[in-house]
Structures are given as C-alpha cells and as structure tokens.
Amino acid sequence: MAENSSDPIKEFWAEIPRADEDYLGSIRDWKNVQVATDDETIWLKGFTDAQVLASELHQLPNFLLYELRKGLLFKKEALVPSKKLRTGLLWMPIDKALRLTFPASNQNYFGISEKVQIRLKESSEEHPVIALVSKIADIKDSIVALPKFRLEKIEWTVIEDKALFLGTPLLSLPGKTYWTKDEHLLPSGFDFEFKNLSIFLQQKYNKESDQWLLWDENGNYLSIKKTDFRPLSVSSFRLTEKSREWN
C-alpha cells in the first residue's frame, strides 16, 4: 500500500501596525505575499516556508506571525489560538499595494543635521573593497611617491578635507574602505539592516543612476556625481592640493 504523503499544507498569516508600513520595503519583492489593511493593522499572507524563516521578516518591528488552523490564528508552536481569522479583507500583491515613502533628508556630508532614517549593521559577509576615503593631509606625501602604474586605474574626487578614491586595486593608504552595492558605497563590514532596501533607496535618491551614494555607519549618506570623478595622477593631486591651500 502506498504511503499517504498528503501532509496538510501550512498557511501563515502575519500582522504589523500601519505605523510601521515603511519597513515592509525589505520584503516588497516577495510577490507571492498578499497584503490587506484594516484601521490600525496591515495583514499579510501567502508566505513560503523559506520566507517564514527569513531574517528579513523577523527583523520587522512589531511583527507577529501566525499559523492558520481551522479558521483560527495561532502563534508559532502555541496550543491556544490568539485570534479568529479576519474576513472581508481586500487582498493585493505586496509589490502593488505598497507605496514606499522615505523621510526628507539633506545632503550635508554625513548628515550633520537631518538624517536619513536608514540603519546599517555589522555584517559577517566579506565583500571586495572598491573605494577609499582618506584625509588629504595624511596622504599628500605618499601619493606623490607612488609609481604611475599604481594610479592609472583609480579615479578620485575631493570631499571637504578628504579624498575619495574609486577603483581597483585600491591604493595602500590610510583611510576608510568601502564596498559597492547597487551603486551605494557602504563601509567595509557593514550592510543595510534591511538588505532589500538597497534598490528602493536608489530609486528614491538616484533615479538617473548618475551618482554614487556614500554612506557612514550611522545611516547617513552623501550623494556624489559620477562626473565629479577624474583620473588620478600626481599632477592632478598636486594641483588640487595647491588650490586648496590658496583658498
């Protein structure tokens, strides 16, 4: 006799306060997930087993996950139901239902006043570095001593009293290194808390893809036009240094 392999398929629901709607941007590309709202709550359903375990889901603030059993909503491994099944809700795919909004921000270097409300966190993943920010005063003697072939693949621009170098292999100079993700420049060892926000931030702050967004560990960013970069050479560095002294 054949074994009965028709195990019941688990159905998961979730809820999150409407006040925390912006955080759902981290799972907006989960197109299988359905969303509905009532007065104070956003309801979600249609998760796969893998999505139920994903960190992007459990990092959402004030997030509650339920398993649907016989019309009742149970918290994970709970024996007693928490709520009855909501009825009369209007469901839509999450990517169509959500309109991502972001708080206003300025573009001061690393946000001295207003700040983008985006958090970065330490990451255990290793990424190749592509950019370096160094204080000009700390590197001016080292740059002029480097051989030409070390500079040929590097572009650079000036940010206040600092130089931003872009290209590989990076120069062996003191400073802070960065890796690239969707045209963001993120500090080495850090990533966005909600990784899937990366593309949406580009759509919001870099629609024309003509800038690099340089972030610090506190979640503040500086937009830098790609046209501001120029090839690095000893002569260009010396001219820039002299012009800064004259100013």
C-alpha positions as CSV (number, residue, x, y, z in Angstrom):
1,M,0.0,0.0,0.0
2,A,1.4,3.4,-0.9
3,E,2.2,5.8,1.9
4,N,0.0,8.8,2.4
5,S,2.2,11.8,1.6
6,S,-0.6,14.4,1.6
7,D,0.6,16.3,4.7
8,P,-1.5,19.3,5.3
9,I,0.0,22.5,3.8
10,K,0.6,25.1,6.5
11,E,-0.7,28.6,5.8
12,F,0.9,31.5,7.6
13,W,-0.5,35.0,8.3
14,A,1.2,38.0,9.8
15,E,0.3,41.4,11.1
16,I,2.3,44.6,11.5
17,P,1.0,48.1,12.7
18,R,0.2,50.5,9.9
19,A,2.6,53.0,11.5
20,D,5.4,50.6,10.6
21,E,4.4,50.2,6.9
22,D,7.7,51.7,5.6
23,Y,9.6,48.8,6.9
24,L,7.8,46.4,4.6
25,G,10.0,47.7,1.8
26,S,12.5,45.0,2.8
27,I,10.1,42.3,1.6
28,R,8.4,44.2,-1.2
29,D,9.9,41.9,-3.9
30,W,8.2,38.8,-2.4
31,K,5.5,39.0,-5.0
32,N,3.7,35.8,-3.7
33,V,2.8,37.6,-0.5
34,Q,-0.6,39.2,-0.2
35,V,-1.4,42.4,1.8
36,A,-4.6,43.8,3.2
37,T,-5.3,46.5,5.7
38,D,-7.9,47.5,8.4
39,D,-8.0,50.6,10.6
40,E,-4.7,50.0,12.5
41,T,-3.2,46.9,11.1
42,I,-1.5,45.6,7.9
43,W,-2.2,41.9,7.3
44,L,0.0,39.6,5.2
45,K,-0.4,36.0,4.0
46,G,0.9,33.6,1.4
47,F,4.4,33.1,2.8
48,T,6.5,30.2,1.7
49,D,8.2,28.0,4.3
50,A,11.5,29.6,3.5
51,Q,10.2,33.1,3.8
52,V,8.7,32.3,7.2
53,L,12.3,31.6,8.4
54,A,13.9,34.6,6.6
55,S,15.7,37.2,8.7
56,E,14.1,40.0,6.6
57,L,10.7,39.0,8.0
58,H,11.6,38.7,11.7
59,Q,13.6,41.9,11.8
60,L,10.4,43.9,11.1
61,P,9.4,45.9,14.1
62,N,6.2,44.9,16.0
63,F,5.8,41.9,13.6
64,L,3.6,39.0,14.6
65,L,3.5,35.7,12.7
66,Y,0.6,33.2,12.9
67,E,-0.3,29.8,11.6
68,L,-3.8,29.4,10.3
69,R,-5.6,26.3,11.7
70,K,-9.3,25.7,11.2
71,G,-10.1,29.4,10.9
72,L,-8.1,30.4,13.9
73,L,-4.7,32.2,14.1
74,F,-2.1,30.5,16.3
75,K,1.3,32.0,17.2
76,K,4.2,29.7,16.5
77,E,4.0,26.4,18.4
78,A,1.1,27.8,20.5
79,L,-1.6,25.4,21.6
80,V,-4.2,28.1,22.2
81,P,-5.3,30.4,19.3
82,S,-4.6,34.1,19.6
83,K,-7.2,35.4,17.2
84,K,-10.0,34.5,14.9
85,L,-9.5,34.6,11.1
86,R,-10.2,38.1,9.7
87,T,-12.8,38.1,7.0
88,G,-13.9,40.8,4.5
89,L,-10.4,42.0,3.8
90,L,-9.3,43.2,0.3
91,W,-6.1,41.5,-0.7
92,M,-3.5,42.7,-3.1
93,P,0.1,41.6,-4.1
94,I,2.6,43.3,-1.8
95,D,4.6,44.9,-4.7
96,K,1.5,46.6,-5.9
97,A,0.0,47.5,-2.6
98,L,3.0,49.3,-1.1
99,R,4.0,52.8,-1.9
100,L,7.4,53.2,-0.3
101,T,8.0,56.6,1.3
102,F,11.2,57.9,2.9
103,P,11.7,60.8,5.3
104,A,13.1,64.0,4.0
105,S,16.9,64.4,4.2
106,N,19.6,66.8,3.4
107,Q,22.9,66.1,1.7
108,N,25.3,67.5,4.1
109,Y,28.5,65.4,4.4
110,F,27.4,62.5,6.6
111,G,24.3,64.4,7.7
112,I,25.2,66.9,10.4
113,S,21.6,68.0,10.9
114,E,18.8,65.9,9.3
115,K,19.5,62.2,8.9
116,V,18.1,59.5,6.6
117,Q,16.2,57.1,8.8
118,I,18.0,54.1,7.5
119,R,20.2,51.8,9.7
120,L,23.3,49.9,8.8
121,K,24.5,46.9,10.8
122,E,27.7,44.9,11.0
123,S,27.8,42.1,8.5
124,S,29.7,38.8,8.7
125,E,29.9,38.6,4.8
126,E,33.1,39.7,3.1
127,H,33.0,41.9,0.0
128,P,35.8,43.2,-2.1
129,V,36.5,46.9,-1.5
130,I,36.3,49.4,-4.3
131,A,36.6,52.8,-2.6
132,L,38.8,54.6,-0.1
133,V,38.3,57.9,1.8
134,S,41.5,59.4,3.2
135,K,42.4,62.8,4.8
136,I,44.4,64.7,2.2
137,A,46.8,65.9,4.9
138,D,47.6,62.3,5.8
139,I,48.4,61.1,2.3
140,K,49.9,64.0,0.4
141,D,53.5,62.8,0.8
142,S,52.6,59.2,-0.1
143,I,50.6,60.0,-3.2
144,V,53.4,61.8,-5.0
145,A,55.8,59.0,-4.2
146,L,53.6,56.3,-5.8
147,P,54.6,55.0,-9.3
148,K,52.4,56.0,-12.2
149,F,51.1,52.4,-12.9
150,R,49.6,52.3,-9.4
151,L,47.4,55.4,-10.2
152,E,46.2,54.6,-13.7
153,K,43.1,52.6,-12.7
154,I,42.0,55.0,-10.0
155,E,39.5,57.9,-10.2
156,W,39.1,60.4,-7.4
157,T,37.3,63.4,-6.2
158,V,37.6,65.8,-3.2
159,I,35.1,65.9,-0.3
160,E,36.0,68.8,2.0
161,D,39.4,67.9,3.5
162,K,39.2,64.3,2.3
163,A,39.9,62.5,-1.0
164,L,37.6,59.7,-2.3
165,F,39.4,57.2,-4.4
166,L,37.5,54.7,-6.6
167,G,38.8,51.7,-8.5
168,T,40.8,48.5,-8.0
169,P,43.3,47.6,-6.9
170,L,43.0,50.2,-4.1
171,L,45.9,52.3,-3.1
172,S,47.7,51.2,0.2
173,L,46.9,54.4,2.0
174,P,45.4,55.2,5.5
175,G,41.7,55.7,5.5
176,K,38.3,54.1,5.5
177,T,37.4,51.5,2.8
178,Y,34.0,50.9,1.1
179,W,32.4,48.2,-1.0
180,T,29.7,48.7,-3.6
181,K,26.1,47.5,-3.7
182,D,23.6,48.8,-6.3
183,E,25.7,52.0,-6.7
184,H,25.9,52.5,-2.9
185,L,29.3,52.8,-1.3
186,L,29.0,51.1,2.1
187,P,31.6,51.0,4.8
188,S,33.6,47.7,4.9
189,G,32.0,45.2,7.3
190,F,28.5,46.9,7.2
191,D,25.3,46.4,5.2
192,F,21.8,47.8,5.3
193,E,19.8,46.4,8.2
194,F,17.1,45.5,5.6
195,K,19.1,44.4,2.7
196,N,16.3,44.6,0.1
197,L,16.0,48.4,0.7
198,S,19.1,48.9,-1.4
199,I,17.4,49.1,-4.7
200,F,14.5,51.3,-3.4
201,L,16.9,53.8,-1.9
202,Q,18.5,54.1,-5.4
203,Q,15.1,54.7,-6.9
204,K,14.4,57.4,-4.4
205,Y,17.7,59.2,-4.3
206,N,19.4,58.3,-7.5
207,K,16.8,57.9,-10.2
208,E,19.1,58.8,-13.0
209,S,21.9,56.5,-11.8
210,D,24.3,59.3,-12.2
211,Q,25.6,59.4,-8.6
212,W,27.3,57.3,-6.0
213,L,25.6,57.3,-2.6
214,L,28.3,57.2,0.1
215,W,27.1,56.0,3.5
216,D,28.5,56.1,7.0
217,E,27.9,53.6,9.8
218,N,25.1,55.7,11.3
219,G,22.9,55.5,8.2
220,N,23.7,59.0,6.8
221,Y,24.6,59.4,3.1
222,L,26.3,61.8,0.7
223,S,25.4,61.9,-3.0
224,I,28.4,62.4,-5.3
225,K,28.0,62.9,-9.0
226,K,29.9,60.4,-11.1
227,T,31.1,63.3,-13.3
228,D,32.9,64.8,-10.3
229,F,35.5,62.0,-10.6
230,R,38.6,62.4,-12.6
231,P,41.6,60.2,-13.3
232,L,44.2,60.1,-10.5
233,S,47.7,61.4,-11.3
234,V,50.4,63.0,-9.3
235,S,49.9,66.3,-11.2
236,S,46.1,66.4,-10.6
237,F,46.7,65.7,-6.9
238,R,49.3,68.4,-6.6
239,L,47.1,71.0,-8.4
240,T,44.2,70.2,-6.2
241,E,46.3,70.4,-3.1
242,K,47.7,73.8,-4.1
243,S,44.2,75.2,-5.0
244,R,43.0,74.2,-1.5
245,E,45.9,76.0,0.1
246,W,45.1,79.1,-1.9
247,N,41.5,79.0,-0.8
